[in-house]
């Protein structure tokens, strides 16, 4: 019983902290939380918005979780998503006009995955051939990706109709992801859940996944057991990057229809939070991505009811992960 | 143009050098703090806001340093006490700092302050070439010039410095001397945060005199990366920081001349340069890495 109360206190502490923060900013925490809950779960529209928001978070979380199983900390989901979105838009706009959906959409998914995979393999190679820490290289490459997208959207990919706030030309209507009924929820959401299930299955139920977990547990033992550590880590980064790249494709084909300089901005970092909140377990990331999606949607409500900027919920997100990290995994093994 | 770029390099590199020097000390004690980016951002904002409110850049500077220190304390607590993964905690602190400063900073975005202005040192600043490049800067730049040899002396020739380095290499030795590695690490990480906070403050109240959301733009991450390039030596951290500053100054100089290059390609320069110098250095064997950092870098479960 005592452990239950301690556990509850830990779960509540970030929310209490955030309430104190709201109070210090002159907002009523109870009213704010109420408005947040109502906007995220009050009606089907809200729940749909949460599903839409959590889709990229789930995929970028998987992009963190897969390499993490092989002992790598990939913070590059942000850049991998952006390059995936860039390649998707480029190919979609210039080569797939008038192509039927059953050809075009799979090609776009592949392009997203390819873009992300390229942005994932670079830090993996740098780690193996130049001993460069992947956390630092992926972080630096995120900035490079951001400016690359900026370059294309202001340059070769700029829609001539866009002036001060440039964006790329629109994707063909046929290439947009189908939505459910009259909602904005698109099949990308289902795709993301399926991806999480597949990743879970591969990691926990196949031989490749077993090897990956051995590496993550103890790379030296894995080497001695004859596992090709370098090749496996490379694979993990390529697949992680590809999954994040697909998130970029979904942002373009499912939501925005065109590329903006800020497309997907911040999603990679939120995915990182989601993955670490779930201790890099693919199934748990479904839950944490959904939670962070809900908090994101609730942020807009916060803006409307208490006039606080929607970005303030990222403080709540950080509080939650800091609590999770502080509590630690206890005796549970990976 | 060369004088312009070199002067610009020092002006733009100072904030990174502050953060890098702090990280040299923290990492020598065995803690890597990616939250340096968060400390810088916190320092930049708090220094700006306090300068605006009080009218005194000196109080602002102090407050900025303390803000950086506070963020570093969160890191220290989670990493040292709770044994959480260092890289993950650091990233979360960046996220926290971005949220907090974006939130509190929205009222300060187009405010004006009386910050720290360049002070030309008499006589010295009149020397051709060298004068404008080195002796016409804000006071924090001069301070950091002095800190480089000071920290170098502290690390290698003072008793506490030796203990600090021993903490990063073999904490059991420190322990057997009756000293507390935990305390030493706390102090080292706090110092790192303080320095990053001062670096951020230099950025907002001395270099740009403005506050912009997320204005550090990865400088803290670059500062951490440059420590590796610097092989944990203060003098080489100086070289690294001014290389970064040089890339920035080059970008500004080229832009100012209306060159037909997309500004976005120029924005990438500092990040690409950091990757390139890391690549060159790390191709050679890294032997000077503090022992306990090796565990973090090579993915030993780092307490995760």
Interface residues (C-beta under 8 A of the other chain):
Chain A: X25 X71 X72 X73 X75 X126 X129 X130 X131 X132 X133 X135 X136 X137 X139 X140 X141 X143 X144 X147 X148 X150 X151 X154 X155 X216 X217 X219 X269 X272 X273 X276 X308 X309 X311 X312 X313 X314 X315 X317 X318 X319 X321 X322 X325 X326 X327 X328 X329 X334
Chain B: X34 X74 X77 X78 X82 X83 X84 X85 X87 X88 X89 X91 X92 X93 X95 X96 X98 X99 X100 X102 X103 X106 X217 X218 X221 X222 X224 X225 X228 X262 X264 X265 X267 X268 X271 X272 X274 X275 X278 X279 X282 X283 X286 X297 X298 X299 X301 X303 X304
